[in-house]
Amino acid sequence: MALAGIGLVGAANVSTADASEAAGQRPVYAIAHRVDTLDGVNAAIKHGANGIEVDLCGWSKPDEWRAHHDCAGTNREGPALSSWIDRAIAQSGPGHKLSLVWLDIKDPDYCAEQQNRACSVAGLHDQAQRLTRAGIQVMYGFFGYKPGEIGGRGWQSLQGKLGPMEGMTVTGSLKTVEDAYAKGFPERQRAMDYGDSNIGKGFGNCAEAGYNTCAELKLGAKDRAAGKLRATFSWTSTLNDKSYVDQLLDAGQVDGIIAGYGESTGLKDYADTPECAKAIGLVRDWVSRHGSTHRLATGNDRLFA
C-alpha cells in the first residue's frame, strides 16, 4: 500500500466515503506492497501511499508476530509487529496520512489462542486495535496458503470480534470468495482481492465473463454494488504496469491496488526507491486524471462501517 482534504477521524455517524460516493467520487487506495521493514513504512508514506500491506508471521518462542514475507525459516526475521505499529502510527501522524493497513496473515493457524495468544490471530487482533484507535482502518487478509485456513481457528477467532474500522479480505475468484464467506462474517465486513505477483498473468482483457483477474474483479464490483461486498482490490503493480492499473481502476472498478516491487522487477520489500515511488505514482496519477469520479481515500473514509 500527499493526501488532500484530510480531517478529523471518526467524528460523524455518516462516513465521508458514503457522502463522497453520493457526490460521484469513489475513494481509491494506493497500497504499498510488502512493507515489511520500518524504513519501508516511512518510504510508503513519503511516496504518497494511503494504504500499506504488511506480511505477518507468527512465532511461538517468543510469543509474537513479526513483519516478514516467508515464515518457513527457523530464524525470527523482520521487526516485531509492536515496533511496526509504532512506526505506522507515528508516520501517519495527526494528519492521518495512512487510511488502511492490510495485514497479510501468512500462517493464521500456527499459534493456538489459548496456549499462545500473542502469536495467534486473536493476539493479532488485540494489537491491531492500536491502529484503529489511531484512526487507521485494518483489513485481515486470508490468502489460503494452506488447506483449512479459510474457516480455520485463526479465521474463527475474528468472527464476531471486528469493529467498524475492521474487515476481511479473501483472495480468489468471486465464487471462491463467496464460498469462503459462507463460513461467516457479515456482508459489511467482506472484501475480495485477486491478482498475481506478475500482474499480467491471467489478467485478461476485462471483457470476459469471468475467470481472468479483471473479469472476476468486475463481478466483485457488481456484488459490491449489490451490498454483498464492501470493496475489491488487486495486486501487484509495478512501475511498468500503467496499462493494468488503468484497466483495473476503470473497467475493473477496484477500490485499490497493491503496488511496489513485483515479479518483473524482482520481488522484495518496499523501499525508498524510484521503482516503488513510480509504482504508487501510477495509481495516484490515474486518480488525478479522474477527479470528477474518484479521489484518494483519506483518514475519514470507512470501508466497513
N, C-alpha and C positions, 0 to 999 in steps of 0.2 A: 504496500500500500507505500504564495501569498494568497490567503483566502479573503474574500470581500464580504462585508456586511456581517461580521461575527458579533453576536451579542451575548447576553447572559443566558445561562443554560437552565432549562427545566422550570422556568417561572410560570409558564402558561399551561393550561389543560389541553388546549388545541395546539398540535405541533405545527411549527412553521413549515415542515415538509408538506403537510396537508394543505396549508394555506398557499404555499408556493405552487404546488401542483394545480390547485384550483385556479391560480393565475396563469397557468400554462407553462411553468418551469419545473422540470424534474431534477432533483438533486443527483449529482453524479459523484462517485467515489473513485479517486485516483489512488490506488492502493500499492504501496511499495512492497516488493516481493522479497521474501526470505530475509527479513530484518532480524537477524539472529545475533547481532552484536550491539553493544551500547553505542558505539560510534555510528552504526547503521541507523539507529533511531534519529540521531542528530542529522545525518545526511538526508533521510527521507523527508523530514520536515523542512530542512533547508531547500530541498528541491520542489517543495510545494505539494507533497503528498498529503491528502487529508485522511488517508487510511493506511494502516500498516498490517501486514501479515507476518506472523511470527510462528516458527515451528517449535513444538514443545515435546520434550522427552521427560518421562518420569523416572526418578531414581529412588530406590528404597533405602539405600545406605550412602549418604544421609537421605532422610525422607524429604524430598524436594522435587520441584520442576526446574528444568533448565532449558534455555533457548538454544536449540541445536537441531540440525536437519536430519541427522542419521542417528538412530537410537540403538543400533545393533552393537556398537563397540563396547568395550569393557571400561573405558576411561570416561569419567564425567567431564564433558566438554561443554563450552558455552557458558554465558553468565547465568547466575541464579535468577529465576523469574522475579523474585522480590527486587533485585537490583534493576532488572529490565523495566519493571513497572515504575520504579523510582524515576528512571531516565525518561520514560514516556510521559509521565505526568509533568515533570519539570520542563521538558521540551515543548509540550502542548501549551503550557503556560496559561496565564489569566486570559489570553485571547482565544483560548480553546481552538488552536490550530488543528488539533487532531480530533476527528469526528468518530472514527471507528478503529477498533483493534480486532483483527481476525485471528483467533487462536487456533492454529492448525495442530490438532492433537494427534501426534504420531502413534502413541500407544495408550489409548484410553482405558484399557483393561489391565494394564501392567500392575498397578497397585490396588489393593482392596481398601475400601473406605474404612472399615473397622480396624484393620491391622496397621495401615499406613495412610492415614487420612491426608497428610500433607502432599503426598505424591499421587493421590487418587484424583479423579475428576471432581469429586466433591471438594477436595482441598484446593483444586484449581479454581473452582467457583468461588471459594472463600476469598482467595487472593484477587480475583477479578473484580470484587466489589470495590476495591480501591480505585479502579479505573472508572467505574460507573459513578462513584461519589465525586470524582473529578470532572464529571460531565462527558466522559468518553464512552461511547457505545461498545459493547462486546459481542462478538459473534463466535460461537463454538463450532469449529469445523470438524466434521466427521467424513473423512475420505473413504473409510472402509478398507484400510490397508490389510487387515487380516479378517478372515471369516468370523462372523459373530459380533463384530464391533458395533454394527448398527443394531441397536436394541440390547447391547451388552450392559455390563454393570456400570461402566462409565456413563453411557447414554442414560441409563435408568436413574443415575444419581442426580441428573439435571431435571428430570421430569417433575413438574410442579414447583420448581425452585427458581425459575427465571423471572426477573423483574422486568419493568417496562423498557429498560435500556439494554436488554439481552435477547439474543435469538440464536437459532441454529442454522447451519448450512450443511447440506448433504451434496456430495459430488456425484454427478451422473446424468443420464438421460432423464427426461421428465418422468417416465414410468418408474425408473429406479428410485427417484426422489419420492414419488407418490407412495410407492411400496414401503419405503423407509419410514415415512411419516405416519403410515398406518400403525406403526408401533408406538405412536404417542406424539405429543406436542400440539397445541392448538394452532390454527392457521396463522394467527397473528405473530407467531414465533418462528415461522418457517421461511427459509431462503433456499435457493439452489445455486450450485455452481457447476460449470462444465468447461473443460479446456484440456490443454496439454502443455508440457514444458516446451514443446515445439508447437506454437500456436497454430501453425498452418496444417498440422497433421489432423486429418479428418475434419477440417473446418467446413468444407463445402462452399456453396455459393449463396446461402441464406434463403434459397427458393425451394429447397426440397421439402418433402412432407415431414421429415424427421431424420433421426439417426445421427447426422453430422452436427458438429458443435453449434454453429449459428442457428440451424433449423430447430434444434432442441431448445435453445435459449429463447427463440421466438415463441415456441409452445409454452415455455415457462412464463413469458411475458403475458400471454393470454390468461394463464392461471393467476398471475398477479392481478390483472385487471378484474378477474372474477372474485378476488379476495381469498384465493386458495393459497397463495404465497405472498410474502411481503417484499421480496427482492430477488434479483437474478444477477449473477456475477460470472466473469470468465477470466482465464489466465492462459499462459503468461506471455505478455507482450514485451518486446524489446525495442531498442531504438530504430530497428529496421522494419517495424511492423505497422506502419501507418495505415495501410490498406485494411488490415484486420481490425485495428482499433476503430477505424471509421465505420466499417460494416457492423461491428458489434454494437456500437452506440446508436447507429442509425437503424438498419434493418433488424438487428438483433434486440434492440431496445433494452439493453442491460443497464443495471443500476451502477455498475462499477467494473473495473478491470484491474487485475493484479499485473504490475509492470516492474521491470528491472532486468536482471540477467536471466536469459532463457537458454534453451539448448543450443541455439545458433551462436550465442556469444560465449558459451561456457557457463554452466550452472555454478553459481557461487553466491555468497552472502551479499546483500545490498551494501553499497559503499558510496562514498562521496566521489563519484567518477562521472565523466561526461556521458558514458553509456547509460548509467542509471538515471541521471538527470534528464537526458533526452527521452528515455522511455516514459517517465512520468509526464514529461512535457507534451508528448503526443496526445495523452488523454486530456490534459488541460487545454491544449490548443483546440481540440475538437469542441470542447465546451465553449471556449471563447468565440468560435465561429458560429455557434448555435445558441447565442444568448437569449433569443426570444423564446426558446423552448426548454433550455437546460441551464443549470448553474452548478458550480461546485458545492457539494454538501458542506455545511458548517456545523459548529458545535450545537446549534439549535435543532438540527434535524433529528428525527426519531424514526428509525426503520420499523421498530417493533412495538411502539406504544399503541 
